[in-house]
Amino acid sequence: VQLVESGGGLVQAGGSLRLSCAASGYTFDPYVIGWFRQDPGKEREGVACINREGDGGTYYADSVKGRFTISSASAENTAYLQMNSLKPADTAVYYCAVGILSCSTYGSSWFKYVDKWGQGTLVTVSS
């Protein structure tokens, strides 16, 4: 499987960015896709995930609820993370990940069972 993230960059606090993840070659379909982030010296944090099929259920970390929106364009095997009202605390490398467990069922635990993730894209939010 190949996951390619894009869309990261430098933005001022209060600004917006949209991350994209292009997925290909995953054995299981439909699969579930999500984003986690990691800042050096901090633990990995599951940000959001979405069931691409079925109920389309989602999960969001409390730290991003109301500011971030995950979506999936199934026909294109692409997922997006729209990030609004960005804060310096959102600075991290953002990784796209795939798995087969239901995102809406497992919530934050989904990120413990992801199968693959990409190389990441850096998001830097300046104050």
N, CA, C and O atoms as a GROMACS GRO file, in nm:
protein
  508
    1VAL      N    1   0.085  -0.118   0.000
    1VAL     CA    2   0.000   0.000   0.000
    1VAL      C    3   0.089   0.125   0.000
    1VAL      O    4   0.195   0.127   0.062
    2GLN      N    5   0.043   0.226  -0.070
    2GLN     CA    6   0.115   0.353  -0.074
    2GLN      C    7   0.022   0.464  -0.029
    2GLN      O    8  -0.090   0.477  -0.079
    3LEU      N    9   0.070   0.543   0.065
    3LEU     CA   10  -0.006   0.658   0.114
    3LEU      C   11   0.081   0.781   0.096
    3LEU      O   12   0.193   0.786   0.147
    4VAL      N   13   0.031   0.879   0.025
    4VAL     CA   14   0.108   1.000  -0.003
    4VAL      C   15   0.032   1.120   0.050
    4VAL      O   16  -0.076   1.153   0.002
    5GLU      N   17   0.090   1.185   0.149
    5GLU     CA   18   0.028   1.303   0.207
    5GLU      C   19   0.081   1.429   0.140
    5GLU      O   20   0.194   1.432   0.092
    6SER      N   21  -0.002   1.531   0.137
    6SER     CA   22   0.039   1.661   0.085
    6SER      C   23  -0.045   1.769   0.150
    6SER      O   24  -0.146   1.741   0.214
    7GLY      N   25  -0.002   1.893   0.134
    7GLY     CA   26  -0.080   2.005   0.183
    7GLY      C   27  -0.027   2.072   0.308
    7GLY      O   28  -0.081   2.174   0.351
    8GLY      N   29   0.076   2.016   0.368
    8GLY     CA   30   0.132   2.079   0.487
    8GLY      C   31   0.203   2.209   0.452
    8GLY      O   32   0.223   2.241   0.335
    9GLY      N   33   0.241   2.282   0.555
    9GLY     CA   34   0.311   2.407   0.533
    9GLY      C   35   0.312   2.493   0.657
    9GLY      O   36   0.279   2.448   0.767
   10LEU      N   37   0.350   2.619   0.637
   10LEU     CA   38   0.355   2.716   0.745
   10LEU      C   39   0.234   2.808   0.737
   10LEU      O   40   0.204   2.862   0.631
   11VAL      N   41   0.166   2.825   0.848
   11VAL     CA   42   0.047   2.910   0.852
   11VAL      C   43   0.044   2.984   0.984
   11VAL      O   44   0.095   2.934   1.085
   12GLN      N   45  -0.014   3.100   0.985
   12GLN     CA   46  -0.029   3.176   1.109
   12GLN      C   47  -0.145   3.121   1.191
   12GLN      O   48  -0.238   3.062   1.137
   13ALA      N   49  -0.137   3.142   1.320
   13ALA     CA   50  -0.246   3.101   1.407
   13ALA      C   51  -0.377   3.164   1.358
   13ALA      O   52  -0.382   3.281   1.321
   14GLY      N   53  -0.482   3.082   1.359
   14GLY     CA   54  -0.611   3.126   1.309
   14GLY      C   55  -0.634   3.093   1.163
   14GLY      O   56  -0.746   3.105   1.112
   15GLY      N   57  -0.530   3.052   1.095
   15GLY     CA   58  -0.540   3.019   0.954
   15GLY      C   59  -0.590   2.878   0.929
   15GLY      O   60  -0.627   2.806   1.022
   16SER      N   61  -0.591   2.841   0.802
   16SER     CA   62  -0.643   2.710   0.760
   16SER      C   63  -0.546   2.641   0.666
   16SER      O   64  -0.467   2.704   0.596
   17LEU      N   65  -0.554   2.509   0.667
   17LEU     CA   66  -0.482   2.426   0.571
   17LEU      C   67  -0.570   2.306   0.539
   17LEU      O   68  -0.653   2.265   0.621
   18ARG      N   69  -0.552   2.250   0.420
   18ARG     CA   70  -0.620   2.125   0.386
   18ARG      C   71  -0.515   2.023   0.347
   18ARG      O   72  -0.440   2.042   0.251
   19LEU      N   73  -0.511   1.915   0.421
   19LEU     CA   74  -0.421   1.805   0.390
   19LEU      C   75  -0.492   1.704   0.302
   19LEU      O   76  -0.613   1.682   0.313
   20SER      N   77  -0.415   1.641   0.213
   20SER     CA   78  -0.468   1.537   0.125
   20SER      C   79  -0.387   1.410   0.144
   20SER      O   80  -0.268   1.415   0.174
   21CYS      N   81  -0.454   1.298   0.125
   21CYS     CA   82  -0.388   1.168   0.132
   21CYS      C   83  -0.437   1.083   0.016
   21CYS      O   84  -0.555   1.052   0.006
   22ALA      N   85  -0.346   1.047  -0.071
   22ALA     CA   86  -0.378   0.960  -0.184
   22ALA      C   87  -0.335   0.818  -0.149
   22ALA      O   88  -0.218   0.794  -0.119
   23ALA      N   89  -0.430   0.725  -0.151
   23ALA     CA   90  -0.404   0.587  -0.113
   23ALA      C   91  -0.412   0.496  -0.234
   23ALA      O   92  -0.496   0.516  -0.323
   24SER      N   93  -0.325   0.397  -0.238
   24SER     CA   94  -0.329   0.301  -0.347
   24SER      C   95  -0.272   0.169  -0.300
   24SER      O   96  -0.186   0.164  -0.212
   25GLY      N   97  -0.322   0.062  -0.359
   25GLY     CA   98  -0.264  -0.069  -0.338
   25GLY      C   99  -0.300  -0.138  -0.208
   25GLY      O  100  -0.233  -0.234  -0.170
   26TYR      N  101  -0.404  -0.092  -0.138
   26TYR     CA  102  -0.439  -0.156  -0.012
   26TYR      C  103  -0.518  -0.282  -0.042
   26TYR      O  104  -0.610  -0.281  -0.124
   27THR      N  105  -0.483  -0.390   0.026
   27THR     CA  106  -0.544  -0.520  -0.001
   27THR      C  107  -0.693  -0.521   0.032
   27THR      O  108  -0.773  -0.577  -0.043
   28PHE      N  109  -0.729  -0.460   0.143
   28PHE     CA  110  -0.867  -0.465   0.190
   28PHE      C  111  -0.943  -0.342   0.141
   28PHE      O  112  -0.894  -0.229   0.150
   29ASP      N  113  -1.061  -0.364   0.090
   29ASP     CA  114  -1.144  -0.255   0.042
   29ASP      C  115  -1.289  -0.294   0.064
   29ASP      O  116  -1.327  -0.401   0.018
   30PRO      N  117  -1.374  -0.216   0.132
   30PRO     CA  118  -1.340  -0.081   0.176
   30PRO      C  119  -1.251  -0.080   0.299
   30PRO      O  120  -1.254  -0.173   0.379
   31TYR      N  121  -1.173   0.023   0.314
   31TYR     CA  122  -1.088   0.037   0.430
   31TYR      C  123  -1.125   0.166   0.502
   31TYR      O  124  -1.204   0.246   0.453
   32VAL      N  125  -1.067   0.183   0.615
   32VAL     CA  126  -1.091   0.301   0.696
   32VAL      C  127  -0.965   0.386   0.694
   32VAL      O  128  -0.854   0.333   0.697
   33ILE      N  129  -0.981   0.515   0.690
   33ILE     CA  130  -0.865   0.602   0.676
   33ILE      C  131  -0.868   0.710   0.783
   33ILE      O  132  -0.975   0.754   0.825
   34GLY      N  133  -0.753   0.750   0.826
   34GLY     CA  134  -0.747   0.851   0.933
   34GLY      C  135  -0.616   0.927   0.931
   34GLY      O  136  -0.527   0.902   0.850
   35TRP      N  137  -0.608   1.020   1.024
   35TRP     CA  138  -0.489   1.103   1.038
   35TRP      C  139  -0.443   1.101   1.184
   35TRP      O  140  -0.525   1.113   1.275
   36PHE      N  141  -0.315   1.086   1.204
   36PHE     CA  142  -0.260   1.108   1.336
   36PHE      C  143  -0.145   1.207   1.322
   36PHE      O  144  -0.097   1.232   1.211
   37ARG      N  145  -0.101   1.262   1.432
   37ARG     CA  146   0.007   1.359   1.427
   37ARG      C  147   0.108   1.332   1.537
   37ARG      O  148   0.077   1.270   1.639
   38GLN      N  149   0.228   1.378   1.515
   38GLN     CA  150   0.332   1.362   1.615
   38GLN      C  151   0.428   1.478   1.609
   38GLN      O  152   0.481   1.512   1.503
   39ASP      N  153   0.450   1.538   1.723
   39ASP     CA  154   0.546   1.644   1.739
   39ASP      C  155   0.666   1.584   1.812
   39ASP      O  156   0.646   1.506   1.906
   40PRO      N  157   0.788   1.616   1.774
   40PRO     CA  158   0.904   1.560   1.844
   40PRO      C  159   0.895   1.580   1.993
   40PRO      O  160   0.865   1.691   2.040
   41GLY      N  161   0.919   1.475   2.069
   41GLY     CA  162   0.914   1.484   2.214
   41GLY      C  163   0.777   1.463   2.273
   41GLY      O  164   0.760   1.463   2.395
   42LYS      N  165   0.678   1.445   2.185
   42LYS     CA  166   0.541   1.422   2.233
   42LYS      C  167   0.490   1.289   2.182
   42LYS      O  168   0.543   1.232   2.087
   43GLU      N  169   0.386   1.240   2.247
   43GLU     CA  170   0.326   1.114   2.205
   43GLU      C  171   0.245   1.135   2.078
   43GLU      O  172   0.196   1.244   2.050
   44ARG      N  173   0.233   1.028   2.002
   44ARG     CA  174   0.150   1.032   1.883
   44ARG      C  175   0.004   1.052   1.924
   44ARG      O  176  -0.042   0.994   2.023
   45GLU      N  177  -0.065   1.134   1.850
   45GLU     CA  178  -0.206   1.163   1.881
   45GLU      C  179  -0.293   1.132   1.760
   45GLU      O  180  -0.271   1.185   1.651
   46GLY      N  181  -0.392   1.049   1.780
   46GLY     CA  182  -0.491   1.025   1.675
   46GLY      C  183  -0.577   1.148   1.660
   46GLY      O  184  -0.636   1.195   1.757
   47VAL      N  185  -0.586   1.201   1.540
   47VAL     CA  186  -0.658   1.327   1.517
   47VAL      C  187  -0.801   1.301   1.470
   47VAL      O  188  -0.896   1.353   1.529
   48ALA      N  189  -0.817   1.223   1.365
   48ALA     CA  190  -0.950   1.198   1.309
   48ALA      C  191  -0.944   1.074   1.220
   48ALA      O  192  -0.839   1.042   1.166
   49CYS      N  193  -1.057   1.006   1.206
   49CYS     CA  194  -1.067   0.896   1.113
   49CYS      C  195  -1.209   0.890   1.060
   49CYS      O  196  -1.301   0.949   1.117
   50ILE      N  197  -1.227   0.816   0.949
   50ILE     CA  198  -1.358   0.809   0.886
   50ILE      C  199  -1.377   0.672   0.822
   50ILE      O  200  -1.286   0.619   0.760
   51ASN      N  201  -1.496   0.617   0.838
   51ASN     CA  202  -1.534   0.496   0.768
   51ASN      C  203  -1.570   0.535   0.625
   51ASN      O  204  -1.666   0.610   0.604
   52ARG      N  205  -1.495   0.486   0.527
   52ARG     CA  206  -1.518   0.528   0.389
   52ARG      C  207  -1.648   0.473   0.333
   52ARG      O  208  -1.707   0.531   0.242
   53GLU      N  209  -1.693   0.361   0.388
   53GLU     CA  210  -1.817   0.302   0.343
   53GLU      C  211  -1.910   0.283   0.463
   53GLU      O  212  -1.877   0.321   0.575
   54GLY      N  213  -2.026   0.223   0.437
   54GLY     CA  214  -2.117   0.196   0.547
   54GLY      C  215  -2.173   0.323   0.608
   54GLY      O  216  -2.227   0.408   0.537
   55ASP      N  217  -2.160   0.336   0.739
   55ASP     CA  218  -2.222   0.449   0.809
   55ASP      C  219  -2.147   0.580   0.793
   55ASP      O  220  -2.196   0.686   0.833
   56GLY      N  221  -2.026   0.574   0.734
   56GLY     CA  222  -1.948   0.696   0.717
   56GLY      C  223  -1.912   0.760   0.849
   56GLY      O  224  -1.884   0.880   0.856
   57GLY      N  225  -1.913   0.679   0.955
   57GLY     CA  226  -1.887   0.732   1.088
   57GLY      C  227  -1.748   0.792   1.101
   57GLY      O  228  -1.655   0.755   1.029
   58THR      N  229  -1.736   0.886   1.193
   58THR     CA  230  -1.609   0.955   1.214
   58THR      C  231  -1.572   0.957   1.362
   58THR      O  232  -1.653   0.932   1.450
   59TYR      N  233  -1.446   0.988   1.383
   59TYR     CA  234  -1.396   1.014   1.517
   59TYR      C  235  -1.308   1.137   1.509
   59TYR      O  236  -1.234   1.155   1.412
   60TYR      N  237  -1.315   1.222   1.611
   60TYR     CA  238  -1.226   1.337   1.623
   60TYR      C  239  -1.170   1.343   1.764
   60TYR      O  240  -1.242   1.319   1.861
   61ALA      N  241  -1.044   1.374   1.775
   61ALA     CA  242  -0.986   1.400   1.906
   61ALA      C  243  -1.050   1.525   1.963
   61ALA      O  244  -1.086   1.617   1.889
   62ASP      N  245  -1.064   1.529   2.093
   62ASP     CA  246  -1.124   1.646   2.158
   62ASP      C  247  -1.049   1.775   2.123
   62ASP      O  248  -1.109   1.882   2.114
   63SER      N  249  -0.920   1.762   2.103
   63SER     CA  250  -0.838   1.881   2.078
   63SER      C  251  -0.866   1.946   1.943
   63SER      O  252  -0.827   2.061   1.920
   64VAL      N  253  -0.935   1.874   1.852
   64VAL     CA  254  -0.959   1.930   1.718
   64VAL      C  255  -1.107   1.938   1.684
   64VAL      O  256  -1.143   1.990   1.578
   65LYS      N  257  -1.194   1.890   1.771
   65LYS     CA  258  -1.338   1.894   1.743
   65LYS      C  259  -1.385   2.036   1.717
   65LYS      O  260  -1.349   2.129   1.789
   66GLY      N  261  -1.465   2.051   1.613
   66GLY     CA  262  -1.517   2.182   1.578
   66GLY      C  263  -1.422   2.264   1.492
   66GLY      O  264  -1.462   2.369   1.439
   67ARG      N  265  -1.298   2.219   1.476
   67ARG     CA  266  -1.201   2.292   1.395
   67ARG      C  267  -1.156   2.212   1.274
   67ARG      O  268  -1.131   2.270   1.168
   68PHE      N  269  -1.144   2.081   1.288
   68PHE     CA  270  -1.097   1.995   1.180
   68PHE      C  271  -1.214   1.914   1.126
   68PHE      O  272  -1.306   1.877   1.199
   69THR      N  273  -1.210   1.886   0.996
   69THR     CA  274  -1.309   1.802   0.931
   69THR      C  275  -1.239   1.702   0.841
   69THR      O  276  -1.160   1.740   0.755
   70ILE      N  277  -1.269   1.574   0.860
   70ILE     CA  278  -1.214   1.470   0.774
   70ILE      C  279  -1.319   1.431   0.672
   70ILE      O  280  -1.438   1.425   0.702
   71SER      N  281  -1.274   1.406   0.550
   71SER     CA  282  -1.366   1.361   0.445
   71SER      C  283  -1.291   1.264   0.355
   71SER      O  284  -1.169   1.254   0.358
   72SER      N  285  -1.370   1.192   0.276
   72SER     CA  286  -1.311   1.092   0.189
   72SER      C  287  -1.380   1.094   0.055
   72SER      O  288  -1.503   1.096   0.047
   73ALA      N  289  -1.302   1.093  -0.052
   73ALA     CA  290  -1.354   1.082  -0.188
   73ALA      C  291  -1.324   0.940  -0.234
   73ALA      O  292  -1.218   0.913  -0.290
   74SER      N  293  -1.419   0.850  -0.209
   74SER     CA  294  -1.393   0.708  -0.230
   74SER      C  295  -1.352   0.676  -0.372
   74SER      O  296  -1.261   0.595  -0.394
   75ALA      N  297  -1.418   0.737  -0.468
   75ALA     CA  298  -1.388   0.707  -0.608
   75ALA      C  299  -1.244   0.741  -0.643
   75ALA      O  300  -1.186   0.683  -0.735
   76GLU      N  301  -1.187   0.835  -0.571
   76GLU     CA  302  -1.051   0.878  -0.597
   76GLU      C  303  -0.951   0.818  -0.499
   76GLU      O  304  -0.832   0.844  -0.508
   77ASN      N  305  -0.998   0.737  -0.405
   77ASN     CA  306  -0.911   0.683  -0.301
   77ASN      C  307  -0.829   0.793  -0.235
   77ASN      O  308  -0.709   0.778  -0.212
   78THR      N  309  -0.895   0.902  -0.205
   78THR     CA  310  -0.829   1.018  -0.145
   78THR      C  311  -0.905   1.061  -0.021
   78THR      O  312  -1.028   1.058  -0.018
   79ALA      N  313  -0.832   1.100   0.080
   79ALA     CA  314  -0.892   1.153   0.202
   79ALA      C  315  -0.836   1.292   0.226
   79ALA      O  316  -0.725   1.325   0.186
   80TYR      N  317  -0.916   1.373   0.295
   80TYR     CA  318  -0.877   1.510   0.322
   80TYR      C  319  -0.894   1.540   0.470
   80TYR      O  320  -0.977   1.480   0.539
   81LEU      N  321  -0.814   1.632   0.516
   81LEU     CA  322  -0.830   1.684   0.651
   81LEU      C  323  -0.830   1.836   0.641
   81LEU      O  324  -0.725   1.898   0.622
   82GLN      N  325  -0.948   1.895   0.654
   82GLN     CA  326  -0.961   2.039   0.652
   82GLN      C  327  -0.936   2.090   0.793
   82GLN      O  328  -1.005   2.052   0.887
   83MET      N  329  -0.838   2.177   0.807
   83MET     CA  330  -0.798   2.226   0.940
   83MET      C  331  -0.820   2.377   0.944
   83MET      O  332  -0.755   2.452   0.872
   84ASN      N  333  -0.912   2.419   1.029
   84ASN     CA  334  -0.943   2.561   1.045
   84ASN      C  335  -0.905   2.606   1.186
   84ASN      O  336  -0.883   2.525   1.275
   85SER      N  337  -0.897   2.737   1.203
   85SER     CA  338  -0.866   2.796   1.334
   85SER      C  339  -0.743   2.730   1.395
   85SER      O  340  -0.744   2.691   1.512
   86LEU      N  341  -0.641   2.718   1.316
   86LEU     CA  342  -0.520   2.648   1.361
   86LEU      C  343  -0.453   2.722   1.476
   86LEU      O  344  -0.454   2.844   1.485
   87LYS      N  345  -0.393   2.641   1.564
   87LYS     CA  346  -0.324   2.693   1.682
   87LYS      C  347  -0.178   2.646   1.680
   87LYS      O  348  -0.147   2.545   1.616
   88PRO      N  349  -0.090   2.716   1.748
   88PRO     CA  350   0.048   2.668   1.755
   88PRO      C  351   0.058   2.524   1.808
   88PRO      O  352   0.149   2.450   1.770
   89ALA      N  353  -0.036   2.486   1.895
   89ALA     CA  354  -0.036   2.350   1.949
   89ALA      C  355  -0.064   2.244   1.843
   89ALA      O  356  -0.042   2.125   1.866
   90ASP      N  357  -0.114   2.286   1.726
   90ASP     CA  358  -0.140   2.192   1.617
   90ASP      C  359  -0.014   2.161   1.537
   90ASP      O  360  -0.017   2.075   1.449
   91THR      N  361   0.095   2.229   1.565
   91THR     CA  362   0.220   2.205   1.494
   91THR      C  363   0.266   2.061   1.516
   91THR      O  364   0.282   2.016   1.630
   92ALA      N  365   0.288   1.989   1.406
   92ALA     CA  366   0.329   1.849   1.413
   92ALA      C  367   0.348   1.797   1.271
   92ALA      O  368   0.315   1.864   1.174
   93VAL      N  369   0.402   1.676   1.263
   93VAL     CA  370   0.399   1.603   1.137
   93VAL      C  371   0.269   1.523   1.135
   93VAL      O  372   0.239   1.450   1.230
   94TYR      N  373   0.194   1.538   1.029
   94TYR     CA  374   0.065   1.471   1.016
   94TYR      C  375   0.080   1.352   0.923
   94TYR      O  376   0.132   1.363   0.812
   95TYR      N  377   0.032   1.238   0.969
   95TYR     CA  378   0.042   1.114   0.895
   95TYR      C  379  -0.096   1.062   0.859
   95TYR      O  380  -0.189   1.066   0.940
   96CYS      N  381  -0.109   1.014   0.738
   96CYS     CA  382  -0.229   0.946   0.694
   96CYS      C  383  -0.211   0.797   0.722
   96CYS      O  384  -0.102   0.743   0.704
   97ALA      N  385  -0.317   0.730   0.766
   97ALA     CA  386  -0.308   0.588   0.800
   97ALA      C  387  -0.433   0.515   0.753
   97ALA      O  388  -0.540   0.575   0.739
   98VAL      N  389  -0.419   0.386   0.728
   98VAL     CA  390  -0.534   0.303   0.688
   98VAL      C  391  -0.543   0.181   0.777
   98VAL      O  392  -0.444   0.134   0.832
   99GLY      N  393  -0.665   0.131   0.789
   99GLY     CA  394  -0.691   0.010   0.865
   99GLY      C  395  -0.824  -0.047   0.823
   99GLY      O  396  -0.889   0.005   0.733
  100ILE      N  397  -0.865  -0.156   0.889
  100ILE     CA  398  -0.990  -0.220   0.851
  100ILE      C  399  -1.094  -0.215   0.961
  100ILE      O  400  -1.211  -0.245   0.936
  101LEU      N  401  -1.056  -0.177   1.081
  101LEU     CA  402  -1.155  -0.170   1.188
  101LEU      C  403  -1.240  -0.045   1.173
  101LEU      O  404  -1.197   0.054   1.114
  102SER      N  405  -1.360  -0.051   1.227
  102SER     CA  406  -1.451   0.062   1.220
  102SER      C  407  -1.400   0.178   1.304
  102SER      O  408  -1.369   0.162   1.422
  103CYS      N  409  -1.392   0.294   1.242
  103CYS     CA  410  -1.348   0.414   1.312
  103CYS      C  411  -1.450   0.455   1.417
  103CYS      O  412  -1.414   0.487   1.530
  104SER      N  413  -1.577   0.455   1.380
  104SER     CA  414  -1.681   0.502   1.473
  104SER      C  415  -1.697   0.408   1.591
  104SER      O  416  -1.742   0.450   1.697
  105THR      N  417  -1.661   0.282   1.574
  105THR     CA  418  -1.671   0.185   1.684
  105THR      C  419  -1.552   0.197   1.778
  105THR      O  420  -1.569   0.194   1.900
  106TYR      N  421  -1.433   0.209   1.724
  106TYR     CA  422  -1.312   0.205   1.805
  106TYR      C  423  -1.265   0.342   1.852
  106TYR      O  424  -1.193   0.352   1.951
  107GLY      N  425  -1.305   0.446   1.784
  107GLY     CA  426  -1.267   0.581   1.829
  107GLY      C  427  -1.116   0.597   1.837
  107GLY      O  428  -1.044   0.561   1.744
  108SER      N  429  -1.071   0.652   1.946
  108SER     CA  430  -0.928   0.678   1.962
  108SER      C  431  -0.845   0.550   1.957
  108SER      O  432  -0.727   0.554   1.921
  109SER      N  433  -0.905   0.436   1.992
  109SER     CA  434  -0.831   0.309   1.990
  109SER      C  435  -0.802   0.263   1.849
  109SER      O  436  -0.716   0.178   1.829
  110TRP      N  437  -0.872   0.318   1.750
  110TRP     CA  438  -0.849   0.277   1.611
  110TRP      C  439  -0.703   0.294   1.572
  110TRP      O  440  -0.648   0.214   1.497
  111PHE      N  441  -0.642   0.398   1.626
  111PHE     CA  442  -0.505   0.431   1.587
  111PHE      C  443  -0.404   0.328   1.638
  111PHE      O  444  -0.289   0.327   1.592
  112LYS      N  445  -0.443   0.243   1.731
  112LYS     CA  446  -0.353   0.138   1.779
  112LYS      C  447  -0.344   0.024   1.679
  112LYS      O  448  -0.251  -0.057   1.685
  113TYR      N  449  -0.441   0.016   1.588
  113TYR     CA  450  -0.451  -0.100   1.501
  113TYR      C  451  -0.435  -0.065   1.353
  113TYR      O  452  -0.472  -0.145   1.267
  114VAL      N  453  -0.382   0.052   1.323
  114VAL     CA  454  -0.365   0.087   1.182
  114VAL      C  455  -0.263  -0.006   1.119
  114VAL      O  456  -0.171  -0.054   1.184
  115ASP      N  457  -0.283  -0.032   0.989
  115ASP     CA  458  -0.196  -0.125   0.917
  115ASP      C  459  -0.077  -0.053   0.854
  115ASP      O  460   0.037  -0.102   0.860
  116LYS      N  461  -0.104   0.061   0.795
  116LYS     CA  462   0.001   0.132   0.723
  116LYS      C  463  -0.017   0.282   0.742
  116LYS      O  464  -0.127   0.330   0.769
  117TRP      N  465   0.092   0.353   0.728
  117TRP     CA  466   0.085   0.499   0.729
  117TRP      C  467   0.188   0.556   0.633
  117TRP      O  468   0.282   0.488   0.592
  118GLY      N  469   0.168   0.682   0.598
  118GLY     CA  470   0.256   0.744   0.500
  118GLY      C  471   0.378   0.807   0.563
  118GLY      O  472   0.410   0.783   0.679
  119GLN      N  473   0.447   0.889   0.483
  119GLN     CA  474   0.570   0.953   0.527
  119GLN      C  475   0.545   1.079   0.609
  119GLN      O  476   0.633   1.127   0.679
  120GLY      N  477   0.426   1.131   0.599
  120GLY     CA  478   0.391   1.248   0.678
  120GLY      C  479   0.411   1.379   0.606
  120GLY      O  480   0.489   1.388   0.511
  121THR      N  481   0.340   1.481   0.651
  121THR     CA  482   0.356   1.616   0.600
  121THR      C  483   0.358   1.711   0.719
  121THR      O  484   0.277   1.700   0.811
  122LEU      N  485   0.452   1.804   0.716
  122LEU     CA  486   0.475   1.892   0.830
  122LEU      C  487   0.380   2.011   0.827
  122LEU      O  488   0.367   2.080   0.726
  123VAL      N  489   0.316   2.034   0.939
  123VAL     CA  490   0.231   2.151   0.958
  123VAL      C  491   0.293   2.235   1.070
  123VAL      O  492   0.316   2.187   1.180
  124THR      N  493   0.320   2.360   1.039
  124THR     CA  494   0.377   2.451   1.137
  124THR      C  495   0.285   2.571   1.151
  124THR      O  496   0.256   2.640   1.054
  125VAL      N  497   0.241   2.596   1.273
  125VAL     CA  498   0.151   2.708   1.300
  125VAL      C  499   0.226   2.809   1.386
  125VAL      O  500   0.266   2.779   1.498
  126SER      N  501   0.243   2.927   1.332
  126SER     CA  502   0.316   3.031   1.405
  126SER      C  503   0.220   3.117   1.486
  126SER      O  504   0.105   3.136   1.448
  127SER      N  505   0.270   3.168   1.597
  127SER     CA  506   0.184   3.250   1.684
  127SER      C  507   0.190   3.397   1.644
  127SER      O  508   0.124   3.481   1.706
   0.00000   0.00000   0.00000
